[in-house]
Amino acid sequence: MRTPICEIVLILLLIHAPMHHSFAADEPQQVGSEKPLAIYAPKPQYPLEAKALHQAGAGVAILRVDPNTGYVREAAMRISTGSPILDSAALSAFRQWRFWPGGVAKVNVPIRFTMKGAVTTQLVVMHKRDMDKMLAPFLGNDRVLNGPSPRYPLSPPWTNKQGDGKYELHVGKNGKVEEVKILKSSGDRTFDRVAVETLRKWQLRRGPMVIELPLAFKLTPQTYDIWIP
């Protein structure tokens, strides 16, 4: 008899997301330029009992988060998967999730258990944070028109790394970044490369100017966190 393997797909929907001065952690599978705010988000495990019973289903969990600590205070199934076993497995994982303090108060997490493929997760946040507010301490208010954050490449597989660097942005008269220099390496060539490539895409409301921007990052096999120290 073929042993079923569960494919778990998660879609994280932010209901409320105040700003804070850091970029959020990214899960390996991410869509577009939206940034999840989860620091720690272990994926649900497919229970052996559910495998034996060939159970599958889709549902939606709702997480209430303590905005002061980022810890999940309460997790419940808003829409059941149809299986108490799968519901329990999903909630067990979601109760361990942690978000940035001051980041979110409530999130919806649609989840689907299917009987094909390897176990995978995907987090998608339907919310775009205001980069201008995040950079206000460095540039002042109402300065950033486009400011994507550097994303660490998914391949090769992530390992434990961290570092911090400083980058010099040369902004032209039209507000577009014309050149990026590394003033202080983060200690990781890959991060330095993606930082320079991404910062070259920035556009400010006015120029010319030169900006010194510090960036720090932390990488684990499951998460990627980047912020302005």
C-alpha positions as a Markdown table, in Angstrom:
| # | Residue | x | y | z |
|---|---|---|---|---|
| 1 | Met | 0.0 | 0.0 | 0.0 |
| 2 | Arg | 1.3 | 3.4 | -0.9 |
| 3 | Thr | 2.1 | 5.6 | 2.1 |
| 4 | Pro | 0.4 | 9.1 | 1.6 |
| 5 | Ile | 2.7 | 12.1 | 1.9 |
| 6 | Cys | 1.2 | 15.4 | 3.0 |
| 7 | Glu | 1.7 | 18.6 | 1.1 |
| 8 | Ile | 1.0 | 21.5 | 3.5 |
| 9 | Val | 0.4 | 24.9 | 2.0 |
| 10 | Leu | 0.1 | 27.9 | 4.3 |
| 11 | Ile | -1.1 | 31.4 | 3.3 |
| 12 | Leu | -0.5 | 34.0 | 6.0 |
| 13 | Leu | -2.9 | 37.0 | 5.8 |
| 14 | Leu | -2.2 | 40.0 | 8.0 |
| 15 | Ile | -5.2 | 41.6 | 9.5 |
| 16 | His | -3.4 | 44.3 | 11.4 |
| 17 | Ala | 0.3 | 45.2 | 11.0 |
| 18 | Pro | 1.7 | 48.3 | 12.7 |
| 19 | Met | 5.1 | 49.5 | 11.6 |
| 20 | His | 8.4 | 48.9 | 13.3 |
| 21 | His | 12.0 | 49.6 | 12.4 |
| 22 | Ser | 13.1 | 46.3 | 10.9 |
| 23 | Phe | 12.4 | 44.1 | 8.0 |
| 24 | Ala | 10.6 | 40.9 | 8.7 |
| 25 | Ala | 11.7 | 37.3 | 8.4 |
| 26 | Asp | 11.0 | 35.6 | 5.1 |
| 27 | Glu | 10.1 | 31.9 | 4.7 |
| 28 | Pro | 11.9 | 30.1 | 1.8 |
| 29 | Gln | 8.8 | 30.1 | -0.4 |
| 30 | Gln | 7.5 | 33.7 | -0.8 |
| 31 | Val | 5.5 | 35.5 | -3.3 |
| 32 | Gly | 6.3 | 38.9 | -4.8 |
| 33 | Ser | 7.7 | 41.7 | -2.7 |
| 34 | Glu | 5.4 | 41.3 | 0.3 |
| 35 | Lys | 7.2 | 40.5 | 3.6 |
| 36 | Pro | 5.8 | 38.2 | 6.3 |
| 37 | Leu | 6.4 | 39.4 | 9.9 |
| 38 | Ala | 6.9 | 36.0 | 11.5 |
| 39 | Ile | 10.2 | 35.6 | 13.3 |
| 40 | Tyr | 9.6 | 31.9 | 13.9 |
| 41 | Ala | 7.0 | 29.9 | 12.0 |
| 42 | Pro | 7.5 | 26.1 | 12.2 |
| 43 | Lys | 5.3 | 24.2 | 9.7 |
| 44 | Pro | 2.7 | 21.7 | 10.8 |
| 45 | Gln | 3.7 | 18.1 | 10.7 |
| 46 | Tyr | 1.5 | 15.5 | 9.0 |
| 47 | Pro | 0.3 | 13.2 | 11.9 |
| 48 | Leu | 1.0 | 9.4 | 11.4 |
| 49 | Glu | -2.6 | 8.7 | 12.4 |
| 50 | Ala | -3.9 | 10.9 | 9.7 |
| 51 | Lys | -1.6 | 9.3 | 7.1 |
| 52 | Ala | -2.9 | 5.9 | 8.1 |
| 53 | Leu | -6.5 | 7.1 | 7.6 |
| 54 | His | -5.6 | 8.9 | 4.3 |
| 55 | Gln | -7.0 | 12.1 | 5.7 |
| 56 | Ala | -6.7 | 15.4 | 3.9 |
| 57 | Gly | -8.5 | 18.8 | 4.0 |
| 58 | Ala | -8.3 | 22.6 | 3.9 |
| 59 | Gly | -9.2 | 25.1 | 6.6 |
| 60 | Val | -8.4 | 28.5 | 8.0 |
| 61 | Ala | -6.8 | 29.2 | 11.4 |
| 62 | Ile | -7.0 | 32.5 | 13.2 |
| 63 | Leu | -4.1 | 33.6 | 15.5 |
| 64 | Arg | -4.4 | 36.3 | 18.1 |
| 65 | Val | -1.0 | 37.7 | 18.9 |
| 66 | Asp | 0.3 | 39.7 | 21.8 |
| 67 | Pro | 1.5 | 42.9 | 20.1 |
| 68 | Asn | 4.0 | 43.6 | 22.9 |
| 69 | Thr | 5.8 | 40.3 | 22.7 |
| 70 | Gly | 4.9 | 38.8 | 19.3 |
| 71 | Tyr | 3.9 | 35.5 | 20.9 |
| 72 | Val | 0.6 | 33.8 | 19.9 |
| 73 | Arg | -1.9 | 34.1 | 22.7 |
| 74 | Glu | -4.6 | 32.1 | 21.1 |
| 75 | Ala | -5.0 | 29.8 | 18.0 |
| 76 | Ala | -8.3 | 28.4 | 16.8 |
| 77 | Met | -9.7 | 26.9 | 13.6 |
| 78 | Arg | -12.0 | 29.5 | 12.0 |
| 79 | Ile | -12.8 | 26.9 | 9.3 |
| 80 | Ser | -12.0 | 23.2 | 10.1 |
| 81 | Thr | -10.1 | 21.0 | 7.7 |
| 82 | Gly | -12.7 | 18.4 | 8.4 |
| 83 | Ser | -10.3 | 16.3 | 10.4 |
| 84 | Pro | -9.8 | 16.9 | 14.2 |
| 85 | Ile | -6.4 | 15.2 | 13.8 |
| 86 | Leu | -5.3 | 17.7 | 11.1 |
| 87 | Asp | -6.8 | 20.6 | 13.0 |
| 88 | Ser | -4.9 | 19.7 | 16.1 |
| 89 | Ala | -1.6 | 19.3 | 14.2 |
| 90 | Ala | -2.0 | 22.7 | 12.6 |
| 91 | Leu | -2.9 | 24.5 | 15.8 |
| 92 | Ser | 0.0 | 22.8 | 17.7 |
| 93 | Ala | 2.4 | 24.4 | 15.2 |
| 94 | Phe | 0.7 | 27.7 | 15.0 |
| 95 | Arg | 0.8 | 28.2 | 18.8 |
| 96 | Gln | 4.6 | 28.1 | 18.5 |
| 97 | Trp | 4.7 | 30.9 | 16.0 |
| 98 | Arg | 6.2 | 34.2 | 17.0 |
| 99 | Phe | 6.0 | 37.6 | 15.3 |
| 100 | Trp | 7.9 | 40.8 | 15.6 |
| 101 | Pro | 6.9 | 42.7 | 18.8 |
| 102 | Gly | 4.6 | 45.6 | 17.7 |
| 103 | Gly | 4.1 | 43.9 | 14.3 |
| 104 | Val | 0.7 | 42.2 | 14.3 |
| 105 | Ala | -2.3 | 41.6 | 16.5 |
| 106 | Lys | -4.3 | 39.1 | 14.5 |
| 107 | Val | -3.6 | 36.9 | 11.4 |
| 108 | Asn | -5.6 | 34.4 | 9.4 |
| 109 | Val | -3.7 | 31.3 | 8.2 |
| 110 | Pro | -5.4 | 29.3 | 5.5 |
| 111 | Ile | -3.9 | 25.8 | 5.4 |
| 112 | Arg | -4.4 | 22.8 | 3.0 |
| 113 | Phe | -3.3 | 19.2 | 3.6 |
| 114 | Thr | -3.1 | 17.1 | 0.5 |
| 115 | Met | -1.9 | 13.6 | -0.3 |
| 116 | Lys | 0.8 | 14.3 | -2.9 |
| 117 | Gly | 4.3 | 15.6 | -3.1 |
| 118 | Ala | 6.8 | 16.4 | -0.4 |
| 119 | Val | 6.0 | 18.5 | 2.6 |
| 120 | Thr | 6.2 | 22.2 | 1.6 |
| 121 | Thr | 5.1 | 25.5 | 3.1 |
| 122 | Gln | 4.4 | 28.8 | 1.6 |
| 123 | Leu | 3.7 | 32.1 | 3.4 |
| 124 | Val | 2.1 | 34.9 | 1.5 |
| 125 | Val | 1.4 | 38.2 | 3.2 |
| 126 | Met | -1.3 | 40.4 | 1.7 |
| 127 | His | 0.2 | 43.6 | 3.1 |
| 128 | Lys | 2.9 | 45.9 | 2.0 |
| 129 | Arg | 4.7 | 47.8 | 4.7 |
| 130 | Asp | 5.7 | 51.5 | 4.4 |
| 131 | Met | 9.4 | 51.6 | 3.8 |
| 132 | Asp | 9.3 | 55.4 | 4.2 |
| 133 | Lys | 8.3 | 55.1 | 7.8 |
| 134 | Met | 11.0 | 52.5 | 8.5 |
| 135 | Leu | 13.7 | 54.7 | 7.0 |
| 136 | Ala | 12.4 | 57.9 | 8.5 |
| 137 | Pro | 15.1 | 58.0 | 11.3 |
| 138 | Phe | 17.7 | 58.0 | 8.6 |
| 139 | Leu | 16.2 | 60.0 | 5.8 |
| 140 | Gly | 13.3 | 62.0 | 7.3 |
| 141 | Asn | 9.6 | 61.6 | 6.5 |
| 142 | Asp | 8.1 | 61.2 | 3.0 |
| 143 | Arg | 11.3 | 60.5 | 1.2 |
| 144 | Val | 11.1 | 56.9 | -0.2 |
| 145 | Leu | 9.1 | 56.1 | -3.4 |
| 146 | Asn | 10.5 | 52.6 | -3.9 |
| 147 | Gly | 12.6 | 50.8 | -1.4 |
| 148 | Pro | 12.6 | 47.0 | -1.7 |
| 149 | Ser | 14.6 | 45.0 | 1.0 |
| 150 | Pro | 17.4 | 42.6 | 0.0 |
| 151 | Arg | 16.3 | 39.0 | -0.2 |
| 152 | Tyr | 18.7 | 36.2 | 0.5 |
| 153 | Pro | 18.7 | 33.7 | -2.4 |
| 154 | Leu | 16.9 | 30.4 | -1.7 |
| 155 | Ser | 19.6 | 28.2 | -3.2 |
| 156 | Pro | 21.8 | 26.8 | -1.9 |
| 157 | Pro | 19.8 | 25.7 | 1.2 |
| 158 | Trp | 20.0 | 28.2 | 4.0 |
| 159 | Thr | 22.4 | 27.7 | 7.0 |
| 160 | Asn | 23.0 | 29.6 | 10.2 |
| 161 | Lys | 24.6 | 33.0 | 9.2 |
| 162 | Gln | 24.5 | 36.5 | 10.4 |
| 163 | Gly | 26.3 | 39.8 | 10.0 |
| 164 | Asp | 25.9 | 43.6 | 9.6 |
| 165 | Gly | 27.3 | 45.9 | 7.0 |
| 166 | Lys | 27.1 | 49.6 | 5.9 |
| 167 | Tyr | 26.3 | 50.7 | 2.3 |
| 168 | Glu | 26.6 | 54.1 | 0.7 |
| 169 | Leu | 23.9 | 55.1 | -1.8 |
| 170 | His | 24.6 | 57.8 | -4.3 |
| 171 | Val | 21.2 | 59.3 | -5.3 |
| 172 | Gly | 20.9 | 61.3 | -8.5 |
| 173 | Lys | 18.9 | 64.5 | -9.1 |
| 174 | Asn | 15.9 | 62.4 | -10.2 |
| 175 | Gly | 15.9 | 60.5 | -6.9 |
| 176 | Lys | 17.1 | 57.2 | -8.4 |
| 177 | Val | 20.1 | 55.4 | -6.9 |
| 178 | Glu | 22.9 | 55.6 | -9.4 |
| 179 | Glu | 25.7 | 53.8 | -7.4 |
| 180 | Val | 26.0 | 51.7 | -4.3 |
| 181 | Lys | 29.3 | 51.2 | -2.4 |
| 182 | Ile | 30.1 | 48.8 | 0.4 |
| 183 | Leu | 31.6 | 50.9 | 3.2 |
| 184 | Lys | 31.7 | 47.9 | 5.6 |
| 185 | Ser | 31.1 | 44.3 | 4.5 |
| 186 | Ser | 28.5 | 42.2 | 6.3 |
| 187 | Gly | 31.0 | 39.4 | 6.4 |
| 188 | Asp | 28.9 | 37.4 | 3.9 |
| 189 | Arg | 29.6 | 37.9 | 0.2 |
| 190 | Thr | 26.1 | 36.7 | -0.9 |
| 191 | Phe | 24.3 | 39.2 | 1.4 |
| 192 | Asp | 26.6 | 42.0 | 0.2 |
| 193 | Arg | 25.8 | 41.2 | -3.4 |
| 194 | Val | 22.0 | 41.1 | -3.0 |
| 195 | Ala | 22.2 | 44.2 | -0.8 |
| 196 | Val | 24.0 | 46.2 | -3.5 |
| 197 | Glu | 21.7 | 44.8 | -6.3 |
| 198 | Thr | 18.6 | 45.7 | -4.4 |
| 199 | Leu | 19.7 | 49.1 | -3.2 |
| 200 | Arg | 20.4 | 50.1 | -6.8 |
| 201 | Lys | 16.6 | 49.7 | -7.4 |
| 202 | Trp | 15.7 | 52.3 | -4.8 |
| 203 | Gln | 14.1 | 55.6 | -5.7 |
| 204 | Leu | 13.7 | 58.6 | -3.4 |
| 205 | Arg | 11.5 | 61.6 | -3.8 |
| 206 | Arg | 14.4 | 63.9 | -4.4 |
| 207 | Gly | 18.1 | 64.1 | -4.9 |
| 208 | Pro | 21.0 | 64.4 | -5.2 |
| 209 | Met | 22.3 | 63.1 | -1.9 |
| 210 | Val | 24.6 | 60.4 | -0.4 |
| 211 | Ile | 23.1 | 58.1 | 2.2 |
| 212 | Glu | 25.0 | 55.7 | 4.5 |
| 213 | Leu | 22.6 | 52.9 | 5.3 |
| 214 | Pro | 23.5 | 50.2 | 7.9 |
| 215 | Leu | 21.9 | 46.7 | 7.4 |
| 216 | Ala | 22.0 | 43.6 | 9.6 |
| 217 | Phe | 20.8 | 40.1 | 8.8 |
| 218 | Lys | 20.3 | 36.8 | 10.4 |
| 219 | Leu | 19.8 | 33.5 | 8.5 |
| 220 | Thr | 18.7 | 30.1 | 9.8 |
| 221 | Pro | 17.7 | 27.0 | 7.9 |
| 222 | Gln | 14.0 | 28.1 | 8.2 |
| 223 | Thr | 14.0 | 31.9 | 8.5 |
| 224 | Tyr | 15.6 | 35.1 | 7.1 |
| 225 | Asp | 15.6 | 38.3 | 9.1 |
| 226 | Ile | 16.9 | 41.7 | 7.9 |
| 227 | Trp | 16.7 | 45.0 | 9.8 |
| 228 | Ile | 18.2 | 48.4 | 10.2 |
| 229 | Pro | 20.4 | 48.3 | 13.4 |
